[in-house]
């Protein structure tokens, strides 16, 4: 098997990583790897099972026991499956968004997730975006990009995204978050 190609896109929330990564993947015919969706999925499962989000041992075991499948549909939209169930919309709720950082900060959970992300990157050509994607997950990526935008623009993008999904939010609260 030939070695796959990984393009890594990193940057802060609201900088446009997802938008750019999706378009580049579509243009190149690569898989779009949204690592944030993986952490969100695990967060959703932990919340549904009422697991203490500070219990690293339990959450690391949950990560090992969980199947997260990312699929690109005919329309190039990402579908996220958690243990075989489509949770594409469920992982974008405010509750999941506001709790994902608990999961993503735990070292043993990150080890499991990074291992899975690297396996995806070995199996297919990918455009990957997410936390530490070019430094930790794919340090030898074919190409690495860091996207940024000024604070006001990033907050405005996030606010518009939330409003577009029907999430109740105030601009000042989005900036604070």
Backbone as a printed PyTorch tensor [residue, N CA C, xyz], in Angstrom:
tensor([[[  0.8370,  -1.1860,   0.0000],
         [  0.0000,   0.0000,   0.0000],
         [  0.8790,   1.2440,   0.0000]],

        [[  0.5290,   2.2120,  -0.8160],
         [  1.2700,   3.4640,  -0.8460],
         [  0.9950,   4.2640,   0.4140]],

        [[  1.9580,   5.1010,   0.7710],
         [  1.7710,   5.9410,   1.9410],
         [  0.7150,   6.9970,   1.6170]],

        [[ -0.1700,   7.2520,   2.5500],
         [ -1.2050,   8.2450,   2.3440],
         [ -0.6490,   9.6520,   2.5600]],

        [[ -1.4180,  10.6240,   2.1170],
         [ -1.0470,  12.0240,   2.2450],
         [ -1.9340,  12.6830,   3.2830]],

        [[ -1.3020,  13.4200,   4.1970],
         [ -2.0420,  14.1450,   5.2250],
         [ -1.7470,  15.6300,   5.0880]],

        [[ -2.8060,  16.4150,   5.0360],
         [ -2.7070,  17.8690,   5.0780],
         [ -3.3420,  18.2830,   6.3910]],

        [[ -2.5980,  19.0200,   7.2220],
         [ -3.0480,  19.3920,   8.5640],
         [ -3.3870,  20.8800,   8.6250]],

        [[ -4.5470,  21.1840,   9.1950],
         [ -4.9860,  22.5670,   9.3520],
         [ -5.3200,  22.8130,  10.8140]],

        [[ -4.6490,  23.7750,  11.4160],
         [ -4.8050,  24.0860,  12.8300],
         [ -5.1530,  25.5630,  12.9740]],

        [[ -5.5870,  25.9500,  14.1450],
         [ -5.8940,  27.3410,  14.4380],
         [ -6.9740,  27.4290,  15.4890]],

        [[ -7.2550,  28.6390,  15.9700],
         [ -8.2550,  28.8250,  17.0240],
         [ -9.6790,  28.6920,  16.5010]],

        [[-10.6240,  28.5770,  17.4120],
         [-12.0450,  28.4870,  17.0640],
         [-12.4680,  29.7040,  16.2510]],

        [[-13.2290,  29.4530,  15.2040],
         [-13.7720,  30.5350,  14.3970],
         [-12.8280,  31.0880,  13.3520]],

        [[-11.6570,  30.4820,  13.1880],
         [-10.6850,  30.9880,  12.2080],
         [-10.9880,  30.5200,  10.7900]],

        [[-11.8850,  29.5560,  10.6490],
         [-12.2290,  29.0570,   9.3190],
         [-11.6170,  27.7190,   8.9730]],

        [[-11.0700,  27.0350,   9.9760],
         [-10.4170,  25.7410,   9.7320],
         [-11.3520,  24.7400,   9.0680]],

        [[-12.5280,  24.5780,   9.6370],
         [-13.4680,  23.5790,   9.1110],
         [-13.8800,  23.9040,   7.6880]],

        [[-14.2080,  25.1450,   7.4390],
         [-14.6390,  25.5560,   6.1010],
         [-13.5470,  25.2850,   5.0770]],

        [[-12.3260,  25.6900,   5.3910],
         [-11.2100,  25.4940,   4.4660],
         [-10.8940,  24.0120,   4.3080]],

        [[-10.8540,  23.2880,   5.4200],
         [-10.5250,  21.8510,   5.3630],
         [-11.5320,  21.0880,   4.5120]],

        [[-12.8170,  21.3740,   4.6820],
         [-13.8490,  20.6930,   3.8970],
         [-13.6790,  20.9770,   2.4090]],

        [[-13.4270,  22.2200,   2.0720],
         [-13.2900,  22.6020,   0.6620],
         [-12.0340,  21.9970,   0.0330]],

        [[-10.9350,  22.0100,   0.7640],
         [ -9.6950,  21.4220,   0.2460],
         [ -9.8690,  19.9210,   0.0510]],

        [[-10.4740,  19.2590,   1.0350],
         [-10.7110,  17.8090,   0.9250],
         [-11.5940,  17.4990,  -0.2760]],

        [[-12.6350,  18.2620,  -0.4360],
         [-13.5510,  18.0620,  -1.5720],
         [-12.8070,  18.2570,  -2.8930]],

        [[-12.0440,  19.3180,  -2.9840],
         [-11.3030,  19.6310,  -4.2130],
         [-10.2890,  18.5430,  -4.5650]],

        [[ -9.6060,  18.0190,  -3.5550],
         [ -8.5650,  17.0120,  -3.7870],
         [ -9.1150,  15.5790,  -3.8200]],

        [[-10.3650,  15.4030,  -3.4170],
         [-10.9270,  14.0550,  -3.3230],
         [-10.3840,  13.2900,  -2.1250]],

        [[ -9.9870,  14.0130,  -1.0770],
         [ -9.4640,  13.4340,   0.1520],
         [-10.5970,  13.3020,   1.1640]],

        [[-10.3520,  12.5060,   2.1920],
         [-11.2830,  12.4240,   3.3150],
         [-11.0980,  13.6670,   4.1840]],

        [[-12.1960,  14.1730,   4.7090],
         [-12.1470,  15.2740,   5.6670],
         [-12.1650,  14.6640,   7.0610]],

        [[-11.1180,  14.9230,   7.8400],
         [-11.0020,  14.3800,   9.1970],
         [-11.2110,  15.5030,  10.2030]],

        [[-12.3810,  15.5040,  10.8130],
         [-12.7450,  16.4890,  11.8180],
         [-12.4910,  15.8650,  13.1920]],

        [[-11.3170,  16.1300,  13.7420],
         [-10.9730,  15.5200,  15.0220],
         [-11.8580,  16.0350,  16.1490]],

        [[-12.3280,  17.2610,  16.0260],
         [-13.2320,  17.8120,  17.0280],
         [-14.5190,  17.0140,  17.1270]],

        [[-14.9990,  16.5140,  15.9890],
         [-16.2160,  15.7020,  15.9880],
         [-16.0080,  14.4270,  16.7950]],

        [[-14.7880,  13.9280,  16.7870],
         [-14.4940,  12.7160,  17.5510],
         [-14.5890,  13.0030,  19.0540]],

        [[-13.9990,  14.1160,  19.4870],
         [-14.0660,  14.4870,  20.9030],
         [-15.5020,  14.8330,  21.3130]],

        [[-16.2190,  15.4820,  20.4260],
         [-17.6150,  15.8140,  20.7020],
         [-18.4450,  14.5420,  20.8690]],

        [[-18.1820,  13.5530,  20.0320],
         [-18.9190,  12.2840,  20.1120],
         [-18.6930,  11.6050,  21.4510]],

        [[-17.4490,  11.5740,  21.8750],
         [-17.1500,  10.9580,  23.1600],
         [-17.7940,  11.7490,  24.3040]],

        [[-17.7960,  13.0620,  24.1840],
         [-18.4480,  13.9030,  25.1890],
         [-19.9360,  13.5900,  25.2590]],

        [[-20.5660,  13.4820,  24.1000],
         [-21.9890,  13.1560,  24.0530],
         [-22.2760,  11.8370,  24.7720]],

        [[-21.4580,  10.8330,  24.4970],
         [-21.6610,   9.5280,  25.1210],
         [-21.4690,   9.6170,  26.6390]],

        [[-20.4540,  10.3360,  27.0680],
         [-20.2010,  10.4860,  28.5030],
         [-21.3610,  11.2140,  29.1850]],

        [[-21.8690,  12.2490,  28.5500],
         [-23.0040,  12.9790,  29.1180],
         [-24.2390,  12.0860,  29.2090]],

        [[-24.4870,  11.3230,  28.1550],
         [-25.6540,  10.4390,  28.1510],
         [-25.5530,   9.3560,  29.2180]],

        [[-24.3250,   8.9560,  29.5510],
         [-24.1270,   7.9220,  30.5630],
         [-23.8600,   8.5110,  31.9500]],

        [[-23.9770,   9.8290,  32.0640],
         [-23.7660,  10.5290,  33.3360],
         [-22.4030,  10.2240,  33.9520]],

        [[-21.3810,  10.1780,  33.1230],
         [-20.0200,   9.9260,  33.5970],
         [-19.3960,  11.2450,  34.0470]],

        [[-18.7110,  11.1990,  35.1580],
         [-18.0080,  12.3670,  35.6810],
         [-16.9480,  12.7800,  34.6510]],

        [[-17.0500,  13.9960,  34.1290],
         [-16.1390,  14.4630,  33.0810],
         [-14.7340,  14.7650,  33.5950]],

        [[-14.5000,  14.5640,  34.8750],
         [-13.1590,  14.7030,  35.4380],
         [-12.5340,  13.3480,  35.7590]],

        [[-13.2530,  12.2640,  35.4990],
         [-12.7660,  10.9180,  35.8080],
         [-11.9910,  10.3620,  34.6080]],

        [[-10.7050,  10.6140,  34.6010],
         [ -9.8670,  10.2530,  33.4550],
         [ -9.8370,   8.7510,  33.1880]],

        [[ -9.7670,   7.9430,  34.2420],
         [ -9.7300,   6.4890,  34.0510],
         [-10.9850,   5.9880,  33.3410]],

        [[-12.1250,   6.4020,  33.8280],
         [-13.4000,   5.9690,  33.2400],
         [-13.5440,   6.4830,  31.8120]],

        [[-13.1620,   7.7270,  31.5770],
         [-13.2900,   8.3150,  30.2410],
         [-12.3110,   7.6890,  29.2480]],

        [[-11.1240,   7.3420,  29.7100],
         [-10.1680,   6.6670,  28.8220],
         [-10.7070,   5.2920,  28.4270]],

        [[-11.3000,   4.5880,  29.3730],
         [-11.9060,   3.2880,  29.0600],
         [-13.0900,   3.4690,  28.1190]],

        [[-13.8770,   4.4890,  28.3490],
         [-15.0060,   4.7840,  27.4630],
         [-14.5040,   5.0400,  26.0390]],

        [[-13.4180,   5.7830,  25.9110],
         [-12.8380,   6.0610,  24.5960],
         [-12.4090,   4.7700,  23.9080]],

        [[-11.7740,   3.8780,  24.6610],
         [-11.3330,   2.6010,  24.0860],
         [-12.5150,   1.7300,  23.6400]],

        [[-13.6290,   1.8390,  24.3530],
         [-14.7930,   0.9980,  24.0860],
         [-15.7830,   1.6080,  23.0920]],

        [[-15.5030,   2.7810,  22.6070],
         [-16.4350,   3.5120,  21.7540],
         [-16.0090,   3.4530,  20.2890]],

        [[-16.9940,   3.2760,  19.4240],
         [-16.7320,   3.2820,  17.9800],
         [-17.2260,   4.6080,  17.4210]],

        [[-16.3060,   5.3810,  16.8610],
         [-16.6490,   6.6530,  16.2240],
         [-16.2740,   6.5210,  14.7560]],

        [[-17.2570,   6.6960,  13.9020],
         [-17.0550,   6.5240,  12.4650],
         [-17.4250,   7.8230,  11.7620]],

        [[-16.4780,   8.3600,  11.0150],
         [-16.7060,   9.5740,  10.2360],
         [-16.8850,   9.1620,   8.7800]],

        [[-17.9710,   9.6060,   8.1770],
         [-18.2530,   9.2590,   6.7810],
         [-18.6060,  10.5150,   6.0100]],

        [[-18.1690,  10.5440,   4.7690],
         [-18.4950,  11.6510,   3.8870],
         [-19.5920,  11.1830,   2.9400]],

        [[-20.7100,  11.9100,   2.9360],
         [-21.8380,  11.5540,   2.0870],
         [-21.6190,  12.0000,   0.6540]],

        [[-22.5560,  11.6240,  -0.2110],
         [-22.4880,  11.9940,  -1.6210],
         [-22.4720,  13.5120,  -1.7910]],

        [[-23.0730,  14.2130,  -0.8430],
         [-23.1030,  15.6820,  -0.8950],
         [-21.8560,  16.2990,  -0.2540]],

        [[-20.8850,  15.4640,   0.0940],
         [-19.6150,  15.8500,   0.7370],
         [-19.8020,  16.3460,   2.1670]],

        [[-20.9820,  16.1560,   2.7410],
         [-21.2170,  16.5420,   4.1290],
         [-20.7310,  15.4270,   5.0510]],

        [[-20.1300,  15.8210,   6.1520],
         [-19.6320,  14.8610,   7.1390],
         [-20.7860,  14.2980,   7.9490]],

        [[-20.8100,  12.9840,   8.0850],
         [-21.7560,  12.2890,   8.9480],
         [-20.9360,  11.6330,  10.0570]],

        [[-21.4070,  11.7630,  11.2810],
         [-20.6970,  11.2230,  12.4320],
         [-21.5680,  10.1550,  13.0810]],

        [[-20.9790,   8.9620,  13.2300],
         [-21.6950,   7.8470,  13.8350],
         [-21.0020,   7.4530,  15.1360]],

        [[-21.7960,   7.3410,  16.1850],
         [-21.3190,   6.9550,  17.5050],
         [-21.9190,   5.5970,  17.8180]],

        [[-21.0610,   4.5860,  17.8780],
         [-21.5190,   3.2140,  18.1140],
         [-22.6420,   2.8370,  17.1370]],

        [[-22.4820,   3.2570,  15.8870],
         [-23.4140,   2.9020,  14.8250],
         [-24.6220,   3.8110,  14.6630]],

        [[-24.7620,   4.8270,  15.5150],
         [-25.9110,   5.7280,  15.4670],
         [-25.4520,   7.1010,  14.9710]],

        [[-26.1980,   7.6760,  14.0220],
         [-25.8760,   8.9880,  13.4780],
         [-26.0970,  10.0580,  14.5510]],

        [[-25.0120,  10.7320,  14.9400],
         [-25.0840,  11.7910,  15.9570],
         [-24.5860,  13.1190,  15.4020]],

        [[-24.6170,  13.2400,  14.0780],
         [-24.0880,  14.4260,  13.4090],
         [-24.6340,  15.7140,  14.0060]],

        [[-25.9240,  15.7720,  14.2410],
         [-26.5400,  16.9800,  14.8150],
         [-26.3920,  17.0140,  16.3370]],

        [[-26.5080,  15.8640,  16.9720],
         [-26.4620,  15.7980,  18.4410],
         [-25.1500,  16.3240,  19.0220]],

        [[-24.0500,  16.1610,  18.2950],
         [-22.7490,  16.5840,  18.8350],
         [-22.5160,  18.0820,  18.7090]],

        [[-23.4410,  18.7900,  18.0770],
         [-23.2910,  20.2420,  17.8800],
         [-24.1580,  21.0560,  18.8260]],

        [[-24.7330,  20.4160,  19.8480],
         [-25.5530,  21.1540,  20.8050],
         [-24.6670,  21.9810,  21.7330]],

        [[-25.2740,  22.9760,  22.3520],
         [-24.5360,  23.8170,  23.2950],
         [-23.9890,  22.9910,  24.4580]],

        [[-24.7750,  22.0360,  24.9440],
         [-24.3260,  21.2120,  26.0780],
         [-23.0470,  20.4490,  25.7260]],

        [[-23.0080,  19.8430,  24.5560],
         [-21.8090,  19.1190,  24.1370],
         [-20.6570,  20.0940,  23.9250]],

        [[-20.9280,  21.1880,  23.2170],
         [-19.8900,  22.1890,  22.9560],
         [-19.2710,  22.6890,  24.2520]],

        [[-20.1050,  22.9650,  25.2400],
         [-19.6180,  23.5250,  26.5070],
         [-18.9010,  22.5200,  27.4000]],

        [[-18.9590,  21.2330,  27.0620],
         [-18.3230,  20.2130,  27.8990],
         [-17.1940,  19.4540,  27.2030]],

        [[-17.0060,  19.6680,  25.9210],
         [-15.9870,  18.9190,  25.1830],
         [-14.5790,  19.1770,  25.7090]],

        [[-14.3210,  20.3870,  26.1840],
         [-12.9720,  20.6870,  26.6680],
         [-12.5580,  19.7770,  27.8180]],

        [[-13.5190,  19.3060,  28.6150],
         [-13.1870,  18.3810,  29.7040],
         [-12.5660,  17.1010,  29.1410]],

        [[-13.1760,  16.5850,  28.1000],
         [-12.7120,  15.3430,  27.4770],
         [-11.3750,  15.5670,  26.7720]],

        [[-11.2930,  16.6540,  26.0080],
         [-10.1250,  16.9100,  25.1630],
         [ -8.8500,  17.2190,  25.9530]],

        [[ -8.9730,  17.5750,  27.1940],
         [ -7.7860,  17.9440,  27.9830],
         [ -7.1450,  16.7610,  28.7080]],

        [[ -7.8090,  15.6180,  28.7040],
         [ -7.3240,  14.4620,  29.4620],
         [ -6.3140,  13.6500,  28.6580]],

        [[ -5.1250,  13.5140,  29.1910],
         [ -4.0270,  12.8620,  28.4870],
         [ -4.3190,  11.4550,  27.9940]],

        [[ -4.8910,  10.6160,  28.8330],
         [ -5.1420,   9.2220,  28.4190],
         [ -6.2580,   9.1310,  27.3790]],

        [[ -7.2100,  10.0290,  27.4600],
         [ -8.2560,  10.0810,  26.4380],
         [ -7.6350,  10.5330,  25.1150]],

        [[ -6.8050,  11.5530,  25.1850],
         [ -6.1490,  12.0670,  23.9650],
         [ -5.2680,  10.9890,  23.3260]],

        [[ -4.6080,  10.1810,  24.1200],
         [ -3.7830,   9.1050,  23.5670],
         [ -4.6230,   8.1650,  22.7010]],

        [[ -5.7860,   7.7910,  23.2030],
         [ -6.6780,   6.8970,  22.4600],
         [ -7.1370,   7.5770,  21.1710]],

        [[ -7.5580,   8.8230,  21.2850],
         [ -8.0790,   9.5400,  20.1300],
         [ -6.9920,   9.8010,  19.0800]],

        [[ -5.8200,  10.1840,  19.5230],
         [ -4.7150,  10.4380,  18.5880],
         [ -4.3490,   9.1530,  17.8470]],

        [[ -4.3280,   8.0440,  18.5400],
         [ -4.0430,   6.7570,  17.9030],
         [ -5.0570,   6.4760,  16.7890]],

        [[ -6.3140,   6.7290,  17.0710],
         [ -7.3710,   6.5110,  16.0620],
         [ -7.2310,   7.4820,  14.8960]],

        [[ -6.9130,   8.7250,  15.2010],
         [ -6.7510,   9.7220,  14.1390],
         [ -5.5710,   9.3600,  13.2370]],

        [[ -4.4960,   8.9110,  13.8370],
         [ -3.3350,   8.4970,  13.0390],
         [ -3.6670,   7.2870,  12.1710]],

        [[ -4.4700,   6.3720,  12.7000],
         [ -4.8770,   5.1930,  11.9120],
         [ -5.6780,   5.6300,  10.6870]],

        [[ -6.5500,   6.6120,  10.8620],
         [ -7.3220,   7.1390,   9.7310],
         [ -6.3670,   7.7650,   8.7200]],

        [[ -5.3910,   8.5120,   9.2080],
         [ -4.4160,   9.1640,   8.3340],
         [ -3.5140,   8.1860,   7.5930]],

        [[ -3.3120,   7.0090,   8.1480],
         [ -2.5270,   5.9780,   7.4620],
         [ -3.3430,   5.2690,   6.3930]],

        [[ -4.6490,   5.1820,   6.6240],
         [ -5.5130,   4.4000,   5.7420],
         [ -6.0160,   5.1840,   4.5290]],

        [[ -5.9920,   6.5150,   4.6060],
         [ -6.5680,   7.3140,   3.5250],
         [ -5.8570,   8.6510,   3.4120]],

        [[ -5.9740,   9.2600,   2.2470],
         [ -5.5190,  10.6380,   2.0830],
         [ -6.5130,  11.5160,   2.8280]],

        [[ -6.0170,  12.3840,   3.7060],
         [ -6.9170,  13.1900,   4.5200],
         [ -6.4880,  14.6490,   4.5900]],

        [[ -7.5000,  15.4830,   4.7620],
         [ -7.2980,  16.8580,   5.1960],
         [ -7.8410,  16.8610,   6.6120]],

        [[ -6.9460,  17.0350,   7.5710],
         [ -7.3020,  16.9270,   8.9840],
         [ -7.2610,  18.3000,   9.6390]],

        [[ -8.2770,  18.5680,  10.4470],
         [ -8.2730,  19.8270,  11.1900],
         [ -8.6280,  19.5600,  12.6300]],

        [[ -7.9910,  20.3220,  13.5040],
         [ -8.2850,  20.1760,  14.9190],
         [ -7.1080,  20.5500,  15.7840]],

        [[ -7.3350,  20.3990,  17.0600],
         [ -6.3590,  20.7620,  18.0840],
         [ -5.0620,  19.9840,  17.9110]],

        [[ -3.9410,  20.6760,  17.8770],
         [ -2.6010,  20.0800,  17.7970],
         [ -2.4210,  19.1590,  16.5940]],

        [[ -3.1840,  19.3550,  15.5540],
         [ -3.1830,  18.4270,  14.4330],
         [ -1.8250,  18.3570,  13.7290]],

        [[ -1.1550,  19.4880,  13.5840],
         [  0.1260,  19.4900,  12.8830],
         [  1.3400,  19.3090,  13.7760]],

        [[  1.1330,  19.4160,  15.0890],
         [  2.2670,  19.2780,  16.0100],
         [  2.2870,  17.9400,  16.7320]],

        [[  1.1090,  17.4500,  17.1480],
         [  1.0280,  16.2170,  17.9250],
         [  0.5060,  15.0500,  17.0840]],

        [[ -0.6320,  15.2500,  16.4440],
         [ -1.2910,  14.1430,  15.7560],
         [ -0.5340,  13.7460,  14.4870]],

        [[ -0.2490,  14.7180,  13.6420],
         [  0.4540,  14.4550,  12.3780],
         [  1.6640,  15.3860,  12.2410]],

        [[  2.6850,  15.1800,  13.0750],
         [  3.8470,  16.0780,  13.0100],
         [  4.6010,  15.9820,  11.6780]],

        [[  4.4300,  14.8930,  10.9460],
         [  5.1070,  14.7360,   9.6580],
         [  4.1470,  14.8740,   8.4870]],

        [[  3.0880,  15.6520,   8.6860],
         [  2.1040,  15.8620,   7.6220],
         [  2.7800,  16.4120,   6.3780]],

        [[  2.2300,  16.0600,   5.2320],
         [  2.7460,  16.5300,   3.9440],
         [  2.7680,  18.0570,   3.9030]],

        [[  1.6850,  18.6630,   4.3400],
         [  1.5900,  20.1210,   4.4240],
         [  0.8470,  20.4700,   5.7090]],

        [[  1.2720,  21.5900,   6.3290],
         [  0.6330,  22.0680,   7.5490],
         [  0.2800,  23.5400,   7.3720]],

        [[ -0.9180,  23.8770,   7.8070],
         [ -1.3670,  25.2520,   7.7270],
         [ -1.9400,  25.6740,   9.0680]],

        [[ -1.6890,  26.9150,   9.4230],
         [ -2.2650,  27.4930,  10.6280],
         [ -3.1020,  28.6810,  10.1870]],

        [[ -4.4020,  28.6080,  10.4380],
         [ -5.3100,  29.6820,  10.0630],
         [ -5.6740,  30.5000,  11.2860]],

        [[ -5.8000,  31.7940,  11.0890],
         [ -6.2020,  32.6640,  12.1800],
         [ -7.0100,  33.8170,  11.6010]],

        [[ -7.7200,  34.4930,  12.4570],
         [ -8.4650,  35.7010,  12.1230],
         [ -8.5140,  36.5180,  13.3990]],

        [[ -8.7890,  37.8090,  13.2620],
         [ -8.8160,  38.6150,  14.4820],
         [ -9.9680,  38.1790,  15.3760]],

        [[ -9.8710,  38.5260,  16.6220],
         [-10.8100,  38.0570,  17.6390],
         [-12.2570,  38.3870,  17.2880]],

        [[-12.5150,  39.6260,  16.8830],
         [-13.8840,  40.0380,  16.5800],
         [-14.4650,  39.2080,  15.4440]],

        [[-13.6680,  38.9580,  14.4160],
         [-14.1410,  38.1650,  13.2760],
         [-14.4250,  36.7250,  13.6910]],

        [[-13.5580,  36.1510,  14.4950],
         [-13.7650,  34.7680,  14.9480],
         [-15.0340,  34.6600,  15.7870]],

        [[-15.2270,  35.6120,  16.7040],
         [-16.4270,  35.6060,  17.5450],
         [-17.6790,  35.8090,  16.6900]],

        [[-17.6050,  36.6920,  15.7080],
         [-18.7450,  36.9410,  14.8240],
         [-19.0910,  35.6940,  14.0100]],

        [[-18.0900,  34.9960,  13.5090],
         [-18.3280,  33.7600,  12.7570],
         [-19.0090,  32.7120,  13.6350]],

        [[-18.5200,  32.5680,  14.8480],
         [-19.1000,  31.5830,  15.7650],
         [-20.5350,  31.9580,  16.1140]],

        [[-20.7830,  33.2530,  16.3470],
         [-22.1240,  33.7330,  16.6640],
         [-23.0830,  33.4350,  15.5080]],

        [[-22.6730,  33.7330,  14.2860],
         [-23.5140,  33.4670,  13.1080],
         [-23.7680,  31.9700,  12.9370]],

        [[-22.7470,  31.1670,  13.1930],
         [-22.8970,  29.7160,  13.0970],
         [-23.9490,  29.2200,  14.0890]],

        [[-23.8820,  29.7180,  15.3120],
         [-24.8310,  29.3000,  16.3420],
         [-26.2450,  29.7450,  15.9920]],

        [[-26.3910,  30.9760,  15.5570],
         [-27.7090,  31.5010,  15.1830],
         [-28.2860,  30.7000,  14.0160]],

        [[-27.4340,  30.3450,  13.0610],
         [-27.8650,  29.5620,  11.9050],
         [-28.3740,  28.1890,  12.2850]],

        [[-27.9180,  27.6820,  13.4170],
         [-28.3550,  26.3720,  13.9070],
         [-29.4850,  26.4950,  14.9190]],

        [[-29.9630,  27.7340,  15.1040],
         [-31.0780,  27.9340,  16.0210],
         [-30.6900,  27.9340,  17.4850]],

        [[-29.3980,  28.0800,  17.7660],
         [-28.9290,  28.0990,  19.1490],
         [-29.0690,  29.5160,  19.6930]],

        [[-29.7060,  29.6400,  20.8320],
         [-29.8750,  30.9360,  21.4700],
         [-28.5310,  31.4040,  22.0240]],

        [[-28.1160,  32.5880,  21.5770],
         [-26.8240,  33.1010,  22.0360],
         [-26.8060,  34.6180,  21.9200]],

        [[-26.0150,  35.2230,  22.7700],
         [-25.7630,  36.6520,  22.7050],
         [-24.3160,  36.8500,  22.2470]],

        [[-24.0990,  37.8370,  21.4210],
         [-22.7750,  38.0920,  20.8710],
         [-21.7210,  38.2370,  21.9700]],

        [[-22.0540,  38.9700,  23.0310],
         [-21.0840,  39.1710,  24.1140],
         [-20.7360,  37.8520,  24.8240]],

        [[-21.7220,  36.9430,  24.9180],
         [-21.4680,  35.6520,  25.5430],
         [-20.5550,  34.7830,  24.6840]],

        [[-20.7510,  34.8500,  23.3820],
         [-19.8910,  34.1030,  22.4540],
         [-18.4710,  34.6350,  22.5690]],

        [[-18.3090,  35.9410,  22.6440],
         [-16.9730,  36.5230,  22.7970],
         [-16.3360,  36.0650,  24.1030]],

        [[-17.1090,  36.0250,  25.1740],
         [-16.5940,  35.5890,  26.4770],
         [-16.1350,  34.1420,  26.4190]],

        [[-16.9620,  33.2680,  25.7960],
         [-16.6220,  31.8530,  25.6670],
         [-15.3680,  31.6780,  24.8440]]])
